[in-house]
Amino acid sequence: MKSKKILFAILTAASVAAATPSEQIKIFDQRYQLNSPNQKLVDNFGDGNENLYGVRNFRMVLRGILYRGGANNSYNKYEKRNNQNPLPTRGLNNLCQQDFKSAVYLYNTNYSTAPKTVQCVTAENKNNELSYLQMDGLDQKNTEAFLEMIYKAIKGQIPSPIYMHCWNGWHASGLVSTLALKQFCDFDTDQALNYWIQNTDGNSEGYSFIKNRIQTFKPLSQFQITDEEKAQICLKN
């Protein structure tokens, strides 16, 4: 199964132990100072934080663990191209330098043109490797694999943070993030649906299949985390 192969790639990607989740939370809280899952660090045009240039609509989902957004292609000042593309090389390099361990492209269009690993030296002068993976964010068959990936990151079993992205940072990344918030942060269905709608930045009309996925999703028992872990990673909505 493709999704399981991708997860295995993440599990085996890092040869050096990463910071613990609690250490990462402190590092990334200080770095980005995001206090709400609705708050953006990078805007729709890809501006707001030059250290993250190459992404769009960058938001925190789970503190120090999971971030979401889009790829800055159509507004890119350096390598402009069609919006329906993976992250530009500059974006991958910047995520690597910001100490992200993996990025996941939630569509498959032109993924074959992107590098699958990026090596860099971080802002803290440490060697880092970013794995660039692909898994369809709208395919219901992948839900368990996504949640397993995030769960293992929370538990410190795979390296993180993870950046999950679609083209704009609205729909597919919003769906995966919303399901993560229902699974790990006890969002009820109304909270979850409102979160998804609000973070499409006004582009929520239609998409009934996504809304239905959000409304019908029930947290999976095999990926339960402790109240202490929830207190560490969950932002106030």
C-alpha positions in Angstrom: 0.0 0.0 0.0 1.5 3.3 -1.1 0.6 5.3 2.0 2.3 2.7 4.2 5.4 2.8 2.0 5.5 6.6 2.5 5.1 6.2 6.2 8.0 3.7 6.3 10.1 6.2 4.3 9.6 8.8 7.1 10.3 6.3 9.8 13.6 5.4 8.2 14.6 8.8 6.9 16.5 10.2 9.9 19.8 8.7 11.0 20.3 11.2 13.8 18.0 11.6 16.8 15.9 14.8 16.7 14.8 17.0 19.6 12.1 15.6 21.8 8.6 16.9 21.1 8.6 19.0 24.3 11.9 20.6 23.2 10.6 21.2 19.7 7.5 22.9 21.1 9.7 25.5 22.9 11.9 26.0 19.9 9.1 26.6 17.4 6.9 28.6 19.8 9.8 31.0 20.2 10.6 31.0 16.5 7.1 31.6 15.1 5.0 32.9 18.1 1.7 31.6 16.8 -1.1 31.5 19.3 -4.1 30.2 17.3 -4.6 27.6 14.6 -6.2 30.3 12.6 -3.2 32.6 12.7 -0.9 32.9 9.6 2.8 33.5 9.6 3.0 33.7 5.8 0.1 35.2 3.8 -1.6 34.2 0.6 1.0 35.9 -1.6 3.8 34.1 0.2 5.0 37.1 2.2 5.4 37.6 5.9 8.5 35.6 6.8 11.4 35.5 4.4 12.8 32.4 6.2 9.8 30.5 5.0 9.7 31.9 1.4 8.2 29.3 -0.9 5.1 28.5 1.1 1.8 30.2 1.4 -0.8 30.6 4.1 1.5 29.0 6.7 -0.3 28.0 9.9 0.5 25.9 12.9 -1.8 23.0 13.6 -0.1 21.1 16.4 2.6 23.0 18.3 6.1 21.8 17.2 4.6 18.9 15.4 2.4 19.8 12.4 2.1 22.8 10.2 0.0 23.4 7.1 -0.2 25.6 4.1 0.3 25.9 0.3 3.1 26.2 -2.2 4.1 29.6 -3.5 4.3 29.1 -7.2 2.0 31.6 -8.9 3.1 34.6 -6.7 6.8 33.6 -6.5 9.2 36.4 -7.0 12.1 34.1 -7.9 10.7 31.1 -9.8 7.1 31.8 -10.8 5.1 29.0 -12.4 1.6 27.5 -12.5 -0.2 27.2 -9.2 -0.7 23.5 -9.6 2.8 22.4 -8.7 4.7 21.1 -5.7 6.8 23.3 -3.4 9.5 25.2 -5.3 13.1 24.4 -4.5 13.6 27.6 -2.5 10.6 26.6 -0.3 12.0 23.1 0.3 15.4 24.5 1.1 13.9 27.1 3.5 11.8 24.5 5.3 15.0 22.4 5.7 16.9 25.3 7.1 14.0 25.9 9.5 14.6 22.4 10.8 11.6 20.7 9.3 12.1 17.0 8.9 9.4 16.2 6.3 7.0 17.9 3.9 4.0 16.1 2.4 2.5 17.2 -0.9 -1.2 16.4 -0.8 -1.8 16.2 -4.5 0.3 14.4 -7.1 0.5 16.9 -10.0 4.1 17.3 -11.1 5.5 15.7 -7.9 7.9 13.8 -10.1 9.7 17.1 -10.9 10.5 17.9 -7.3 13.5 16.7 -5.3 12.6 13.9 -2.8 15.2 14.9 -0.2 16.9 18.1 0.6 20.1 18.5 2.7 21.0 21.7 4.4 22.6 23.5 7.3 20.0 25.0 9.7 20.0 28.4 11.2 21.5 26.8 14.3 24.4 25.5 12.1 23.3 21.9 12.3 23.1 19.4 9.4 19.5 18.5 8.5 17.7 16.4 5.9 14.1 17.1 4.8 12.1 14.3 3.2 9.6 15.4 0.5 6.8 13.0 0.3 3.5 12.7 -1.6 0.2 11.3 -0.5 -3.3 12.2 -1.7 -4.9 14.3 1.0 -8.4 13.9 -0.3 -8.4 10.1 -0.6 -10.2 8.7 2.4 -8.1 5.5 2.2 -5.1 7.6 3.4 -6.7 9.0 6.6 -5.3 6.3 8.8 -1.8 6.7 7.4 -1.8 10.5 7.9 -3.0 10.1 11.5 -0.4 7.4 12.2 2.3 9.7 10.8 1.2 12.5 13.1 0.7 10.2 16.1 4.2 8.9 15.8 5.6 12.4 15.6 3.7 13.3 18.8 5.2 10.3 20.5 8.7 11.2 19.2 8.9 8.0 17.2 9.6 9.8 13.9 11.3 13.1 13.3 9.2 16.3 13.1 8.0 19.0 12.5 6.0 18.0 9.4 4.7 20.5 6.8 1.6 19.3 5.0 0.6 21.3 2.0 -1.7 21.5 -1.0 -1.6 24.3 -3.7 -3.2 27.2 -1.8 -3.2 26.0 1.8 -7.0 25.8 1.9 -8.7 22.6 1.0 -6.7 19.4 1.2 -4.3 20.7 3.8 -7.3 22.0 5.7 -9.0 18.6 5.6 -6.0 16.7 6.9 -5.4 19.4 9.6 -9.1 19.4 10.6 -9.1 15.6 11.1 -5.9 15.9 13.1 -7.6 18.4 15.4 -10.6 16.1 15.9 -8.3 13.2 16.6 -5.7 14.8 18.9 -7.3 18.0 20.2 -10.9 17.0 20.9 -12.4 19.4 18.3 -16.1 18.6 18.1 -17.8 18.5 14.7 -19.0 22.1 14.7 -15.6 23.4 15.8 -13.9 21.3 13.1 -16.2 22.4 10.3 -15.9 26.1 11.3 -12.1 25.7 11.4 -12.0 24.3 7.9 -14.3 27.0 6.5 -12.5 29.9 8.2 -9.1 28.8 7.0 -10.2 28.6 3.3 -10.0 32.4 3.4 -13.4 32.7 1.8 -13.1 29.8 -0.7 -15.4 27.3 1.1 -18.4 27.3 -1.3 -19.1 23.8 -2.5 -16.7 21.0 -1.4 -19.5 19.0 0.1 -17.4 15.9 0.0 -14.8 17.5 2.3 -17.4 18.9 4.6 -19.0 15.4 4.8 -15.7 13.8 5.6 -15.2 16.3 8.5 -18.7 15.7 9.8 -18.6 11.9 9.7 -15.0 11.4 11.0 -14.7 9.7 14.4 -11.3 9.7 16.2 -9.5 6.4 15.8 -8.9 4.5 19.1 -5.4 3.3 18.1 -4.2 6.9 18.0 -5.3 8.2 21.4 -2.8 10.5 23.2 -2.6 11.6 26.8 -4.2 14.7 28.3 -0.6 15.9 29.1 0.3 15.6 25.4 -2.8 17.4 24.4 -2.0 20.2 26.7 1.4 20.5 25.1 0.5 20.5 21.4 -3.1 21.8 21.1 -3.6 25.5 20.4 -6.7 27.4 21.6 -9.2 27.7 18.7 
